[in-house]
Amino acid sequence: MKKLESGLILVETALFTMFILLIVLSIAEVGRAFYQYNQLVIATRNATRYFAVSANPGPADTVGAQNLLVFGNVIGAGDAILPNLQTSDVAPVVGGNFVNVSASYTFNFLPGNPLANITALFGSSIPALTLNTSLSMQIFTP
């Protein structure tokens, strides 16, 4: 009887390990999405602050705010702070005494992530998440 049960522990361990690994990798993927959203919010805040302290926000300041949000600097040099983030995803707007900067970013799950693999078993897939953020500030007048 003991010889028949010896393989059972191996099967139980394999099933349990796969389940735990699925949970850990799913948590890591959600954490990556939260991290990228946080980076987008921080960049939007910095771009809004830059746009609000301009003496008279105009087209050059609009481009500067877009570059600051996407590249982390006003001249638009270097790599984007988030993969596939474009200046066309950023909309700085002046309205009265306030400026508003909105940004939209498409978060793509990693190709081999466990969430996509599990949902594929049920005939569906996880769509890409659209992360949106918007911030308004009063124009600074010294």
C-alpha positions in Angstrom: 0.0 0.0 0.0 2.8 2.4 0.8 4.4 1.9 -2.6 1.1 3.1 -4.3 1.0 6.3 -2.2 4.6 7.3 -2.9 3.7 9.1 -6.2 0.7 10.8 -4.7 2.9 13.3 -2.8 4.8 14.2 -5.9 1.5 14.9 -7.8 0.1 17.0 -4.9 3.3 19.0 -4.7 3.3 19.7 -8.4 -0.3 20.9 -8.4 0.2 23.0 -5.3 3.4 24.5 -6.7 1.8 25.5 -10.0 -1.1 27.1 -8.1 1.2 29.1 -5.8 3.4 30.2 -8.8 0.3 31.4 -10.6 -0.7 33.5 -7.7 2.7 35.0 -7.2 3.2 35.9 -10.9 -0.3 37.4 -11.1 0.4 39.6 -8.0 3.7 40.7 -9.7 1.9 41.6 -12.9 -0.7 43.7 -11.0 2.1 45.3 -9.1 3.8 46.3 -12.4 0.6 47.8 -13.6 0.3 49.8 -10.4 3.9 51.0 -10.7 3.4 52.2 -14.2 0.2 54.0 -13.2 2.1 55.7 -10.4 4.8 56.8 -12.8 2.2 58.3 -15.0 0.6 60.2 -12.2 3.9 61.6 -11.0 4.8 62.7 -14.6 1.4 64.3 -15.0 1.9 66.3 -11.8 5.3 67.5 -12.9 4.0 68.5 -16.3 1.0 70.3 -14.8 3.3 72.2 -12.4 5.6 73.2 -15.3 2.6 74.3 -17.4 1.1 76.3 -14.5 4.2 78.3 -13.6 4.7 79.5 -17.2 4.1 83.3 -17.3 1.6 82.9 -20.2 1.1 79.3 -21.2 1.4 79.1 -25.0 2.3 76.6 -27.7 6.0 76.3 -26.6 4.9 75.5 -23.1 2.4 73.0 -24.4 5.2 71.1 -26.2 7.4 71.5 -23.1 4.7 70.0 -20.8 4.2 67.1 -23.2 7.9 66.4 -23.4 8.2 66.6 -19.6 5.5 64.1 -19.1 6.7 61.6 -21.8 10.5 62.0 -21.5 11.1 63.6 -18.1 12.6 66.8 -19.6 11.2 69.7 -21.6 13.5 69.3 -24.7 12.2 65.7 -25.4 15.5 64.0 -25.3 16.1 60.4 -24.2 13.8 57.5 -23.7 10.1 57.7 -22.7 9.5 57.1 -19.0 7.0 54.4 -19.9 7.2 52.0 -22.9 5.1 53.2 -25.9 4.1 56.5 -24.3 3.8 59.2 -26.9 3.4 63.0 -26.8 0.1 62.5 -28.6 -1.2 60.7 -25.4 -0.8 64.0 -23.5 -3.3 66.9 -23.7 -2.3 70.1 -21.9 -5.2 72.6 -21.9 -5.5 76.2 -20.6 -9.0 77.1 -19.4 -9.4 80.5 -17.8 -7.1 80.8 -14.8 -6.4 77.0 -14.7 -4.3 74.6 -16.7 -5.3 70.9 -17.1 -3.0 68.1 -18.2 -4.5 64.8 -19.1 -2.6 61.7 -20.1 -3.7 58.3 -21.4 -1.4 55.2 -21.4 -2.1 51.7 -22.6 -0.7 49.1 -20.3 0.1 45.8 -22.0 0.4 42.6 -19.9 3.6 40.7 -20.5 3.2 38.1 -23.3 3.7 35.1 -21.0 1.9 36.4 -18.0 -0.2 33.8 -16.1 -3.4 35.9 -16.2 -3.5 35.8 -20.0 -2.8 32.1 -20.0 -5.6 31.3 -17.6 -8.2 33.4 -19.4 -7.1 31.8 -22.7 -8.3 28.4 -21.2 -11.8 29.8 -21.0 -11.8 31.3 -24.5 -11.2 34.9 -23.6 -8.3 37.1 -23.2 -7.4 40.0 -20.9 -7.5 43.2 -22.9 -4.8 45.9 -22.4 -5.6 48.3 -19.6 -6.0 52.0 -20.4 -4.5 54.1 -17.6 -5.9 57.6 -17.5 -4.9 60.5 -15.3 -5.7 64.2 -15.3 -4.6 67.1 -13.1 -5.6 70.8 -12.9 -3.7 73.6 -11.2 -4.2 77.3 -11.0 -1.9 79.4 -13.1 0.8 80.9 -11.0 0.9 84.7 -11.2 3.7 86.4 -9.1 
